Amino acid sequence: MKRFKRVLTLLSLSAVLSIAGCGSGNSTVTHEGNVSSANNQATDASTTETTKLKVKTSFYPMYEFTRQVAGDLADVENLIPPGIEAHDWEPTPQDMAGISDADVLVYNGAGMEGWVDQVLESIQGTGVFAIEASKGIEIMEGTGHSHDHGEEGDHGHDEHAHDHGEEGDHGHDEHAHDHGEEGDHSHDEHAHDHEDEGHHHDHGGLDPHVWLSPAMAVKQVRNIEAGLAKAAPEHQEAFKANADAYVSKLEALDKKFRDGLKNAKRKDFITQHAAFGYLAREYGLTQVPIAGLSPDQEPSASQMAEVIEFAKEHNVKTIFFETLVSSNVAETIASEIGASTSVLNPIEGLTEEDIADNHDYIAIMRQNLDALAQALNE
């Protein structure tokens, strides 16, 4: 039924794009990173100074990173409304019209946005510049449900991890995306054949949660900086200055994590879904996920029993759940073993409460650090 609905949606998107693509007065930026002569190619300096990029981002961390880099030189809008879990969201025809009307689309990649390949195909030729924030980052295999961690510090990441190197190689076959230079998303006719991959809620075995390591977040910010500089080269220096300032904050956050977790009494933690692999790898920890890479994936009875057994054997006293999805499973396990529950936020979206409290990526990550430090030292 979901695949049938998706086909109908894509047919609608094609119709919307055929209309939205005609007569667009936006600045036109090609996927090859060459800015064509359009509105933002100003004929005088004053016009250039007042022209803002129109940027769409796929979900909250991409919005926050892009907003920090762009500053007041772009109007940045997030596609997903507050309170919506990113894994559950797919673009409507109205969203697609907004994307096709933008100058830039920023997305995480690594399989996070199950809809993005089809969107990239749909906007081909519209002049929208696509920036993949995880480009060039080593993408890990997703953590399964086996909790045989071997020696301490071994996080189960073997030779199958995906090292993108400089070319952004995502381990796909010869028809995969040819990204060329950093931030360059030139897509050929073979690039998006994912019919049998079940893209909705299925990351294809890859872990896309790169942003949950502050060290990896730095790399994503630099990728966004590079992409925006190609989209609007006249603002390259400003983008770099903004990125430098934000990277300094992320590096300070990274240091807080290293200092706060290096002497923890225990190294393993149980979390609701397998979102914290990059964080665990960066700081010498081991995540034990109840579910898989998607938070709405229900664990089987045997998986529940396995987590409960692990928790009892390792005297785990805190079971982490997260915002935006039900905490029932985490609470069931906590009740079974006499443990407490606490929030470990994957920051896939903000709640209305987060917004009211002016919480952003760095503030929530500090809360995550406090929660982890407390649980690992019980």
C-alpha positions as CSV (number, residue, x, y, z in Angstrom):
1,M,0.0,0.0,0.0
2,K,2.9,2.4,0.9
3,R,4.6,1.7,-2.5
4,F,1.2,2.3,-4.3
5,K,0.8,5.7,-2.5
6,R,4.4,6.6,-3.3
7,V,3.8,5.9,-7.0
8,L,0.8,8.2,-7.0
9,T,2.8,10.8,-5.1
10,L,5.6,10.7,-7.6
11,L,3.2,11.1,-10.5
12,S,1.8,14.2,-8.8
13,L,5.3,15.5,-8.2
14,S,6.1,15.2,-11.9
15,A,3.0,17.2,-12.8
16,V,3.8,19.9,-10.2
17,L,7.4,20.2,-11.4
18,S,6.4,20.5,-15.0
19,I,4.4,23.5,-14.0
20,A,6.7,24.9,-11.3
21,G,9.7,24.7,-13.6
22,C,8.2,27.0,-16.2
23,G,8.8,30.7,-16.0
24,S,10.7,30.5,-12.7
25,G,12.3,33.8,-11.8
26,N,14.7,32.4,-9.3
27,S,18.5,32.4,-9.5
28,T,19.5,29.3,-11.4
29,V,22.3,27.2,-10.1
30,T,23.3,24.0,-11.9
31,H,24.1,20.6,-10.3
32,E,27.6,21.0,-11.7
33,G,28.1,24.0,-9.4
34,N,28.1,26.7,-12.1
35,V,26.0,29.7,-11.4
36,S,24.2,30.8,-14.5
37,S,23.2,34.4,-15.4
38,A,19.9,34.9,-13.5
39,N,18.6,37.1,-10.7
40,N,21.4,36.4,-8.3
41,Q,24.0,37.1,-11.0
42,A,23.6,40.8,-10.2
43,T,24.6,43.5,-12.6
44,D,25.8,45.8,-9.8
45,A,27.2,45.3,-6.3
46,S,24.2,46.7,-4.5
47,T,21.9,44.1,-6.1
48,T,24.3,41.3,-5.3
49,E,24.4,42.4,-1.6
50,T,20.6,42.2,-1.3
51,T,20.0,39.0,-3.2
52,K,19.5,36.1,-0.8
53,L,19.7,32.4,-1.7
54,K,16.5,30.4,-1.2
55,V,17.5,27.3,0.6
56,K,15.5,24.2,1.6
57,T,16.8,21.7,4.1
58,S,15.7,18.1,4.6
59,F,15.4,18.0,8.4
60,Y,16.5,19.8,11.5
61,P,20.3,19.3,11.8
62,M,20.7,20.2,8.1
63,Y,18.6,23.3,8.8
64,E,20.6,24.3,11.8
65,F,24.0,23.7,10.1
66,T,22.9,25.5,7.0
67,R,21.5,28.5,8.9
68,Q,24.7,28.9,10.8
69,V,26.8,28.9,7.6
70,A,24.5,31.1,5.5
71,G,23.8,33.7,8.2
72,D,21.7,36.5,6.7
73,L,22.8,35.7,3.1
74,A,20.1,33.1,2.6
75,D,16.5,32.4,3.6
76,V,16.7,28.9,5.0
77,E,13.5,26.8,5.4
78,N,13.2,23.4,6.8
79,L,11.0,21.0,4.9
80,I,9.8,19.0,8.0
81,P,7.5,20.8,10.5
82,P,8.3,20.7,14.2
83,G,7.2,17.5,16.0
84,I,7.4,15.3,13.0
85,E,9.8,12.3,13.0
86,A,12.2,12.6,10.1
87,H,12.0,8.9,9.2
88,D,8.2,9.2,8.7
89,W,8.1,12.2,6.4
90,E,7.8,12.3,2.6
91,P,7.4,15.4,0.5
92,T,4.0,16.5,-0.8
93,P,3.5,18.0,-4.2
94,Q,3.5,21.4,-2.4
95,D,6.9,20.6,-0.8
96,M,8.2,19.6,-4.2
97,A,7.0,22.9,-5.7
98,G,8.9,24.7,-3.0
99,I,12.0,22.7,-3.6
100,S,11.9,23.3,-7.3
101,D,11.5,27.0,-6.6
102,A,14.6,27.1,-4.4
103,D,18.2,27.8,-5.3
104,V,19.7,25.1,-3.0
105,L,18.6,21.8,-1.4
106,V,20.7,20.6,1.6
107,Y,20.2,17.0,2.7
108,N,22.1,14.6,4.9
109,G,22.4,11.6,2.5
110,A,23.7,8.2,3.5
111,G,20.2,6.9,3.1
112,M,18.6,9.1,5.8
113,E,16.1,10.7,3.4
114,G,14.5,7.8,1.7
115,W,12.8,10.2,-0.8
116,V,15.8,12.2,-1.8
117,D,17.0,10.2,-4.8
118,Q,13.6,10.5,-6.5
119,V,13.4,14.2,-5.6
120,L,16.9,14.8,-7.1
121,E,15.7,13.1,-10.3
122,S,12.6,15.2,-10.4
123,I,14.4,18.5,-9.9
124,Q,17.1,17.7,-12.5
125,G,17.2,20.6,-15.0
126,T,15.4,23.0,-12.7
127,G,18.6,24.7,-11.6
128,V,18.4,23.6,-7.9
129,F,21.8,23.0,-6.5
130,A,22.0,19.9,-4.3
131,I,24.4,19.6,-1.3
132,E,24.9,16.3,0.3
133,A,26.2,17.1,3.8
134,S,27.6,13.6,4.5
135,K,29.7,13.5,1.4
136,G,33.2,12.3,2.0
137,I,32.4,10.9,5.5
138,E,33.0,7.3,6.2
139,I,29.5,5.8,6.5
140,M,29.1,3.0,8.9
141,E,27.1,-0.2,8.5
142,G,24.0,0.0,10.7
143,T,24.2,-1.7,14.0
144,G,22.2,-4.9,14.3
145,H,20.7,-6.5,17.3
146,S,23.6,-8.7,18.3
147,H,25.1,-7.5,21.5
148,D,28.3,-9.6,21.5
149,H,30.6,-6.7,21.6
150,G,33.9,-8.5,22.1
151,E,36.6,-6.5,23.7
152,E,35.8,-3.1,25.2
153,G,35.8,-0.4,22.6
154,D,35.0,-2.8,19.8
155,H,31.9,-1.4,18.2
156,G,31.3,-4.0,15.6
157,H,32.4,-1.8,12.7
158,D,34.5,-4.0,10.4
159,E,35.8,-3.8,7.0
160,H,32.3,-3.3,5.6
161,A,32.1,0.3,6.8
162,H,31.9,2.7,3.9
163,D,34.8,5.0,3.4
164,H,33.7,7.7,1.1
165,G,37.2,9.1,0.7
166,E,37.3,12.2,-1.4
167,E,35.0,11.0,-4.1
168,G,32.0,10.4,-1.9
169,D,31.8,6.7,-2.8
170,H,28.8,5.2,-1.1
171,G,29.6,1.6,-1.8
172,H,27.0,1.4,-4.6
173,D,27.7,-0.2,-8.0
174,E,28.8,1.4,-11.2
175,H,25.5,3.1,-11.6
176,A,25.7,5.0,-8.3
177,H,25.8,8.8,-8.0
178,D,28.8,10.3,-9.7
179,H,29.4,13.2,-7.3
180,G,32.6,14.6,-9.0
181,E,33.9,17.4,-6.9
182,E,32.7,18.1,-3.4
183,G,29.1,19.2,-3.3
184,D,28.7,18.4,-7.0
185,H,25.7,16.3,-7.7
186,S,25.5,15.5,-11.4
187,H,23.0,12.6,-11.8
188,D,22.9,10.3,-14.8
189,E,20.1,8.2,-15.9
190,H,21.2,5.2,-13.8
191,A,21.8,7.1,-10.6
192,H,18.5,6.4,-8.8
193,D,17.4,2.8,-9.5
194,H,16.3,1.9,-6.0
195,E,13.1,0.1,-6.8
196,D,13.9,-3.0,-4.8
197,E,15.6,-1.3,-1.9
198,G,12.5,-0.4,0.1
199,H,13.7,3.1,0.7
200,H,11.0,4.1,3.2
201,H,12.4,3.6,6.7
202,D,15.1,1.4,5.3
203,H,18.6,2.9,5.1
204,G,19.9,-0.1,3.1
205,G,22.1,-1.2,6.0
206,L,23.9,2.1,6.3
207,D,23.8,4.3,9.4
208,P,22.9,7.8,8.4
209,H,23.1,9.5,11.8
210,V,26.3,11.3,11.2
211,W,25.3,14.5,12.9
212,L,25.2,12.9,16.3
213,S,29.0,13.0,16.5
214,P,30.1,16.7,16.9
215,A,33.3,15.7,15.1
216,M,31.4,14.5,12.1
217,A,29.1,17.5,12.4
218,V,32.1,19.7,11.7
219,K,32.7,17.8,8.4
220,Q,29.0,18.3,7.5
221,V,29.2,22.0,8.2
222,R,32.3,22.2,5.9
223,N,30.5,20.4,3.2
224,I,27.6,22.8,3.4
225,E,30.0,25.7,3.4
226,A,31.7,24.4,0.2
227,G,28.3,23.9,-1.5
228,L,26.9,27.3,-0.6
229,A,30.2,28.9,-1.8
230,K,29.6,27.2,-5.2
231,A,26.0,28.3,-5.3
232,A,26.9,31.9,-4.5
233,P,30.6,32.4,-5.0
234,E,30.3,36.1,-4.4
235,H,29.7,35.3,-0.7
236,Q,32.4,32.7,-0.3
237,E,34.3,34.6,2.3
238,A,31.3,35.3,4.4
239,F,30.2,31.7,4.3
240,K,33.7,30.7,5.5
241,A,33.7,33.2,8.3
242,N,30.3,32.0,9.5
243,A,31.4,28.3,9.2
244,D,34.6,29.0,11.1
245,A,32.7,30.6,14.0
246,Y,30.2,27.7,14.2
247,V,32.9,25.0,13.8
248,S,34.7,26.6,16.8
249,K,31.5,25.9,18.9
250,L,31.3,22.4,17.6
251,E,34.9,21.7,18.4
252,A,34.3,23.0,21.9
253,L,31.3,20.7,22.1
254,D,33.5,17.8,20.9
255,K,36.0,18.5,23.7
256,K,33.2,18.5,26.3
257,F,32.2,15.1,25.1
258,R,35.8,13.8,25.2
259,D,36.4,15.2,28.7
260,G,33.0,14.2,30.0
261,L,33.1,10.6,28.9
262,K,36.7,9.5,28.9
263,N,36.6,8.4,32.6
264,A,33.1,6.9,32.6
265,K,32.7,3.8,34.8
266,R,31.0,1.9,32.0
267,K,31.1,2.1,28.2
268,D,27.8,0.6,27.1
269,F,24.4,2.2,27.0
270,I,21.0,0.9,25.8
271,T,19.1,3.2,23.5
272,Q,15.7,3.1,21.8
273,H,17.1,2.9,18.2
274,A,20.5,2.6,16.6
275,A,21.1,6.3,16.1
276,F,24.2,6.8,18.2
277,G,26.8,4.6,16.4
278,Y,29.0,7.6,15.3
279,L,28.8,9.1,18.8
280,A,29.8,5.8,20.4
281,R,32.6,5.2,18.0
282,E,34.0,8.7,18.5
283,Y,34.1,8.6,22.3
284,G,34.9,4.9,22.9
285,L,31.4,3.8,23.8
286,T,29.1,0.9,22.8
287,Q,25.5,1.5,21.9
288,V,23.1,-1.4,22.5
289,P,20.0,-0.5,20.4
290,I,16.5,-2.0,21.2
291,A,15.4,-1.5,17.6
292,G,17.2,-1.0,14.4
293,L,18.1,2.2,12.4
294,S,14.5,3.4,12.3
295,P,12.8,4.4,15.5
296,D,9.4,3.0,14.5
297,Q,10.9,-0.5,14.0
298,E,9.3,-2.8,16.5
299,P,11.8,-5.3,18.2
300,S,10.8,-8.9,18.1
301,A,10.2,-10.8,21.4
302,S,13.6,-12.5,21.0
303,Q,15.3,-9.1,20.5
304,M,13.5,-7.7,23.6
305,A,14.7,-10.7,25.6
306,E,18.2,-10.3,24.4
307,V,18.3,-6.6,25.4
308,I,16.8,-7.5,28.8
309,E,19.4,-10.2,29.3
310,F,22.2,-7.8,28.4
311,A,20.9,-5.2,30.8
312,K,20.8,-7.6,33.6
313,E,24.2,-9.1,33.0
314,H,25.8,-5.6,32.8
315,N,23.8,-4.1,35.6
316,V,22.4,-1.3,33.3
317,K,20.4,1.1,35.4
318,T,19.1,3.5,32.6
319,I,17.2,2.8,29.4
320,F,17.3,5.6,27.0
321,F,14.3,6.6,25.0
322,E,13.9,9.6,22.6
323,T,11.6,12.4,21.7
324,L,9.1,12.3,18.8
325,V,8.4,8.5,19.1
326,S,6.7,6.3,21.7
327,S,8.7,5.4,24.8
328,N,6.6,2.3,25.5
329,V,9.3,-0.3,24.6
330,A,12.0,1.5,26.6
331,E,9.7,1.7,29.6
332,T,8.8,-2.0,29.3
333,I,12.4,-3.0,29.4
334,A,13.2,-0.6,32.3
335,S,10.2,-2.0,34.3
336,E,11.4,-5.5,33.6
337,I,14.9,-4.9,35.1
338,G,14.1,-2.2,37.6
339,A,15.9,0.5,35.8
340,S,14.9,4.1,35.2
341,T,14.4,5.8,31.8
342,S,16.0,9.0,30.4
343,V,16.0,10.9,27.1
344,L,18.9,10.5,24.6
345,N,17.8,12.8,21.7
346,P,18.7,11.8,18.2
347,I,17.8,15.4,17.1
348,E,15.9,14.3,14.0
349,G,13.5,17.1,14.7
350,L,12.6,19.7,17.3
351,T,9.5,19.6,19.5
352,E,7.4,22.6,20.1
353,E,8.8,22.6,23.7
354,D,12.4,22.7,22.3
355,I,11.4,25.7,20.2
356,A,9.8,27.5,23.1
357,D,12.9,26.9,25.2
358,N,15.2,28.2,22.4
359,H,17.0,24.8,22.3
360,D,19.2,24.2,19.3
361,Y,21.6,21.5,18.2
362,I,24.4,22.4,20.6
363,A,22.0,22.8,23.6
364,I,20.4,19.4,23.0
365,M,23.8,17.7,22.5
366,R,24.9,19.1,25.8
367,Q,21.7,17.6,27.3
368,N,22.7,14.3,25.7
369,L,26.1,14.5,27.2
370,D,24.7,15.1,30.7
371,A,22.3,12.2,30.3
372,L,25.1,9.9,29.1
373,A,27.6,10.9,31.8
374,Q,25.1,10.3,34.5
375,A,24.0,6.9,33.1
376,L,27.6,5.7,32.5
377,N,28.7,6.6,36.0
378,E,25.8,5.0,38.0
